[in-house]
Amino acid sequence: MSKEAYPLIFERSKTGRTGFSLPENDVADMDVANMFEDSYIRKEKAELPEVSELQLIRHYTGLSTRNHGVDTGFYPLGSCTMKYNPKLNEDVARLPGFSHIHPYQEESTVQGTLYWMYDLQESLAEITGMNTVTLQPAAGAQGEWTGLMMIRSFHENNGDMDRTKVIVPDSAHGTNPASATVAGFEAVTVKTNERGLVDIEDLKRLVDDRTAALMLTNPNTLGLFEEDIVEMAAIVHEAGGKLYYDGANLNAILGYTRPGDMGFDVVHLNLHKTFTGPHGGGGPGSGPVGVTAELEPYLPKPLLTKSGESYTFDYDRPRSIGRVKPYYGNVGINLRAYTYIRTMGAEGLKRVSEYAVLNANYMMRRLSDSFELPFTQHCKHEFVLSGKIQKKLGVRTLDMAKRLLDFGYHPPTIYFPTNVEEAMMIEPTETEAKETLDGFIETMEKIAEEVKKDPEIVQEAPYSTVVGRLDETTAARKPVLKYAHK
């Protein structure tokens, strides 16, 4: 696609053209100079493009066609469930009774919204096996930090000031050790064994009276269910620690098992993953946190509660870690998730996991003929392949990911988890049809054949995208972060 096909907005600019209209100033004798500090007042006229409304629309519509999203194509991004966002959710979120209210309205005037928010809290508590849930955290990473801060406050309240260690598997999401560090803990790594699971003996060696918590994703980042989770919970609890559940992979176990039943004390959920809220580009997300009764006093305040037939926010929580998000969370994303849960029902959510696991295992077995499969047991919702075979022929996993772009697919997560050489982590989700899975499999097989017969084709990809192969070294060391109009 040529640059000329989508000229940049400044390059379309012609003096005198306007694409907007503003009402006349109805504030008489407005003295701008005395309304603001001098440092806030622009000294020179803003350099803005002068274009018509039609040109402006074509500019942004053109930019949108360069994006790849779940509505335009297969998005098998492992460890970050990218499934279809039902448009019914969007319709509900746009209903005036929800979209036109203000977060600081009197509680008596928004009882309908407080009703579904409370019902969502109760639903998520049931789904996860927790006692109480807060909807405040804005995303999974903030949910992690929130949960860890509650664990920290719990230990400190009990006089356990020396519990400064959070144990994290070597296959964990990068946010886990980062959240532990930001929350004031020391992140300690536990090894993965030859079957891709937490090494129990290494865990026993690490757990001591300094252990504050063990952070786990189950199924783990390799897409494998931690079979010894009950034993791990006993090891940590006997030492006085807590279990933290990273809910990124909950899509694999809905209706079959719950973190609370496994022994977890704190759970964060990604409503923008498991429960179909749109996500990408850093937000908007939602990361509710659920806790056991023992940790409930430490939840962020205010906490939405029910009193008789009405709903109210409880601010009188002396042991709370405080507010973690303005207002009461990302209400629009929460509403989309609530719509999804009520639409699916208990049996529907269970089928979600059944189909997600079935799709992943189908793809894994088919692709194991062309790529190395590091772990051969059945996976859950996602699986990890290795490009070691192709690397020996001079083609990296990165090259194959770029080649996928030429066939209209978003590449899977690559080089993660870091404990698998040349990793490709693939998650098809339950929403994709078999024809889509087969098309992706056949494309991956074709690329594997290209590597054998003509590796340069793959090494120099992509060919059909707006931007071709980049100089990665220069891009990393000398990034151009803004458009410079000449």
Secondary structure, 3 states (H helix, E strand, C coil): CCHHHCCCHHHHCCCCCCCCCCCCCCCCCCCHHHHCCHHHCCCCCCCCCCCCHHHHHHHHHHHHCCCCCCCCCCCCECCCCCCCCCHHHHHHHCCHHHHCCCCCCCHHHCHHHHHHHHHHHHHHHHHHCCCEEECCCCCHHHHHHHHHHHHHHHHHHCCCCCCCEEEEECCCCCHHHHHHHHCCCEEEEECECCCCCECHHHHHHHCCCCEEEEEECCCCCCCCCCCCHHHHHHHHHHCCCEEEEEECCHHHCCCCCCHHHHCCCEEEECCCCCCCCCCCCCCCCCCCEEECCCCHHHCCCCEEEEECCEEEEECCCCCCCCCCCCCCCCHHHHHHHHHHHHHHHHHHHHHHHHHHHHHHHHHHHHHCCCCECCCCCCCCCCEEEECHHHHCCCCCHHHHHHHHHCCCCCCCEECCCCCCCCEEEECCCCCCCHHHHHHHHHHHHHHHHHHHHCHHHHHCCCCCCCCCCCCHHHHHHCCCCCCCCC
